[in-house]
Amino acid sequence: MKNILTLIQVGVSVLLIVSILLQQQGVGLGATFGGDGNSFRTKRGLEKGLFYFTIVLATLFLGVGLAIIIVS
């Protein structure tokens, strides 16, 4: 059982890393060279879905980690 949970955690961690890397940064180098770095915008469409998917993956990662501790 512990081996299966470990494999699930590895899979979730890879998906979590990918989803974090796919998210756009709010302020890039534009603010460094005089661009407006204080603009606020809401997440829409795919960006919002990816944000919620990342939260679900982080929660799942934590839950699987706790399950591994309980099974041990």
Beta strands, then each sheet from edge to edge (+ up, - down):
end
